[in-house]
């Protein structure tokens, strides 16, 4: 059976939402039956929100959560930078371990620290988009105009600071509605999720982060870590945690790579263009 293309799934979602909303209005205003109108309204919102509220959900469009490899390789990704305290230390740790990572950067922070963004790419690490302002509490409900602004401005400042055009995007908290996936497709971007998270974007125990990540590694895993301040976290914690994870990967015989994934939207028939180049040696090894 031929799978339903993501753009049609998005259309089904929006159509179902619209029809249920209209029926809710009809029952409430025309028939005066608010007892029937309310559950129909809830159903309308549920049709739109349900796929949006699951992290890395592929219903509205493709999300890369692993990559194909038979070798002991993982893709290390670091979100929410650049950060003036953490980024230099993280780059030092990566260099010491001859490791590589993709930095999913917040556009506003790139704008504030263009020198750090440039340092990341000079060190050979790809920098990709993580929106402009990282509105994690509300991006799941963003409309088309806000989505265009968040993606467009985030990509623009990375390009202006590093000279490299981002080709991948990660939503805040991994939550994306139909408008986000549609814009990602229009821009020819690849939506990247993860398969192993350290849950270090909130107050945490470094020991627990190291354990979670190393317990979840598999060939082709995408690892998610963060940089930037967290309440109660001591300076240098991010770098020390990363060093322990990299040492653990090395002991287990794993290396970090940047997989040559191509463009998942193109692979799913969403855009009629070839995969975009990242501007890096995509198989750089540690």
C-alpha positions in Angstrom: 0.0 0.0 0.0 1.3 3.4 -0.9 1.7 5.6 2.1 -0.2 8.9 2.3 2.1 11.8 1.6 2.6 14.2 4.5 1.0 17.2 2.7 -2.2 15.2 2.3 -2.1 14.2 5.9 -1.8 17.8 6.8 -4.7 18.6 4.6 -6.8 15.9 6.2 -6.0 17.3 9.6 -6.9 20.9 8.7 -10.1 19.8 6.9 -11.2 17.7 9.8 -10.5 20.6 12.2 -12.4 23.1 10.0 -15.5 20.8 9.5 -15.7 20.0 13.2 -15.4 23.7 14.1 -18.1 24.7 11.7 -20.4 21.9 13.1 -19.7 23.2 16.6 -20.7 26.7 15.6 -23.8 25.5 13.8 -25.0 23.5 16.8 -24.3 26.3 19.1 -25.5 29.4 17.2 -28.1 27.9 14.8 -29.6 25.1 16.9 -28.9 26.7 20.2 -27.6 23.4 21.6 -24.4 24.4 23.5 -24.4 21.0 25.2 -23.6 19.5 21.7 -21.5 22.4 20.5 -18.9 22.2 23.3 -17.8 18.6 22.6 -17.7 19.3 18.9 -15.4 22.2 19.6 -13.2 20.0 21.7 -13.1 17.5 18.9 -12.0 20.2 16.4 -9.1 21.3 18.6 -8.2 17.7 19.3 -8.0 16.9 15.6 -5.5 19.7 15.2 -3.5 19.3 18.4 -3.2 15.6 18.9 -0.3 15.0 16.4 1.3 18.3 17.6 1.5 17.3 21.2 3.7 14.2 20.7 7.5 14.9 20.4 8.9 14.1 16.9 5.5 13.0 15.6 5.7 12.2 11.9 2.0 12.6 11.1 2.3 16.2 9.7 5.6 15.6 8.0 8.8 13.5 8.1 11.0 13.8 11.1 14.5 12.2 11.2 14.9 10.4 14.5 17.7 8.0 13.6 20.0 7.4 10.6 21.0 4.3 8.8 24.4 2.8 9.6 25.7 -0.6 10.5 28.7 0.8 12.3 28.9 2.0 15.9 28.1 5.6 15.0 25.9 8.2 16.6 24.9 11.7 15.7 25.5 14.2 18.6 23.3 17.3 18.5 23.5 20.2 20.9 20.5 22.7 21.2 19.9 26.2 22.4 23.2 27.9 21.9 25.4 29.7 21.3 26.1 30.5 25.0 29.1 32.7 26.0 29.9 30.4 29.0 29.2 27.0 27.6 30.0 27.1 23.8 33.8 27.8 24.2 34.1 25.0 26.7 32.0 22.6 24.6 34.1 23.3 21.6 37.3 22.6 23.6 35.9 19.2 24.8 34.8 18.3 21.3 38.3 19.1 20.0 40.0 17.2 22.7 38.0 14.1 21.9 38.1 14.6 18.1 34.4 14.5 18.1 31.9 16.4 16.0 28.4 17.7 16.7 25.6 19.6 15.0 24.5 22.7 16.9 20.8 23.6 16.6 21.1 27.3 17.4 18.5 29.9 18.5 18.6 32.8 16.1 18.4 35.5 18.7 21.4 34.0 20.5 23.3 33.9 17.3 22.5 37.5 16.7 23.8 38.3 20.2 26.9 36.2 19.8 27.9 36.1 16.1 31.5 35.4 17.0 30.6 32.2 18.9 28.4 31.0 16.0 31.3 31.6 13.6 33.7 29.8 16.0 31.4 26.7 15.9 31.4 26.5 12.1 35.2 27.3 11.9 35.8 24.3 14.2 34.0 22.1 11.6 30.6 21.7 13.3 27.4 22.3 11.4 25.0 25.0 12.7 21.4 24.5 12.0 18.1 26.3 12.9 16.2 26.0 16.1 13.8 28.9 15.5 14.7 32.6 16.1 13.3 33.0 19.6 12.7 29.5 20.9 9.1 29.9 22.0 8.9 26.4 23.5 5.7 27.1 25.5 3.6 28.2 22.5 5.3 27.2 19.2 3.1 24.1 19.0 0.2 26.4 18.4 1.9 28.9 16.1 0.0 30.1 13.0 1.5 30.4 9.5 2.7 34.0 9.9 4.6 33.4 13.1 6.0 30.1 11.7 7.4 32.0 8.7 9.0 34.6 10.9 10.5 32.2 13.4 12.0 30.0 10.6 13.0 32.8 8.3 14.7 35.0 10.9 16.4 32.0 12.5 17.9 30.9 9.2 18.8 34.5 8.2 20.9 35.3 11.2 22.8 32.0 11.0 23.6 32.6 7.4 24.7 36.2 8.1 26.9 35.2 11.0 28.5 32.0 9.6 28.2 32.4 5.8 26.5 29.0 5.7 22.8 28.3 4.8 21.1 26.0 7.3 19.4 23.0 5.7 18.0 21.4 8.8 15.5 22.5 11.5 14.5 21.3 14.9 11.3 22.5 16.6 11.4 23.7 20.2 10.7 20.6 22.4 10.2 18.6 19.2 6.6 19.8 18.8 5.4 20.8 15.4 2.0 21.6 14.0 0.9 21.4 10.3 2.0 24.9 9.6 5.5 24.2 10.8 5.9 21.1 8.7 4.4 22.9 5.6 7.0 25.7 5.9 9.8 23.3 6.5 8.8 21.6 3.3 8.5 24.8 1.3 12.0 25.9 2.4 13.5 22.5 1.5 14.6 21.8 5.0 14.9 18.6 6.9 13.1 18.2 10.2 15.5 16.6 12.7 14.4 15.0 16.0 16.2 12.6 18.2 16.2 9.1 19.6 18.1 9.6 22.9 17.7 12.6 25.1 19.7 13.6 28.2 16.8 15.7 29.6 19.4 18.3 30.5 17.3 21.3 29.3 15.8 21.5 32.8 17.4 21.2 36.3 19.0 17.9 36.3 21.7 15.6 37.8 24.7 15.3 35.5 25.1 11.7 36.6 21.5 10.9 35.4 22.2 12.7 32.1 25.3 10.6 31.4 23.5 7.4 32.4 20.4 8.1 30.2 22.5 8.9 27.1 24.9 6.0 27.4 22.1 3.6 28.2 20.3 4.6 25.0 23.0 4.5 22.4 22.5 2.3 19.4 24.1 2.5 15.9 22.3 5.4 14.2 21.1 7.0 17.3 20.6 10.8 17.4 21.7 12.2 20.8 20.1 15.4 22.2 22.0 17.6 24.6 21.7 21.3 25.5 23.9 24.3 26.3 23.0 27.4 28.2 22.2 28.2 31.8 19.8 26.1 34.0 18.7 27.0 37.5 21.2 25.7 40.1 23.7 24.4 37.6 27.3 25.1 38.4 29.6 26.7 35.8 31.3 24.1 33.6 28.8 21.4 34.1 27.8 21.2 30.5 31.4 20.6 29.3 32.2 18.1 32.0 29.0 16.1 31.3 29.8 16.1 27.6 33.3 14.9 28.3 32.0 12.0 30.3 29.5 11.0 27.6 32.3 11.2 24.9 34.5 9.0 27.1 31.7 6.6 27.5 31.1 6.4 23.8 34.8 5.8 23.2 34.8 3.0 25.7 31.8 1.4 24.0 33.5 1.6 20.6 31.3 4.4 19.2 32.2 7.5 17.3 30.3 10.6 16.5 29.5 11.4 12.8 27.4 13.9 10.9 25.3 11.6 8.6 24.8 12.5 5.0 21.0 12.3 5.2 19.9 14.3 2.2 16.6 16.1 2.4 13.8 14.1 4.0 11.1 16.3 2.6 12.4 15.5 -0.9 12.5 11.8 -0.2 8.8 12.0 0.9 7.7 13.8 -2.3 7.2 17.1 -0.6 9.6 19.3 -2.7 10.9 18.9 -6.2 14.5 19.8 -5.6 17.7 17.8 -4.8 19.0 17.7 -1.2 20.9 20.8 -0.2 24.5 20.7 0.7 25.5 21.5 4.2 28.9 22.9 3.4 30.8 20.4 5.6 32.5 17.0 5.3 29.4 15.1 6.3 31.2 12.0 7.3 33.7 13.7 9.6 34.7 11.2 12.2 36.0 11.4 15.7 
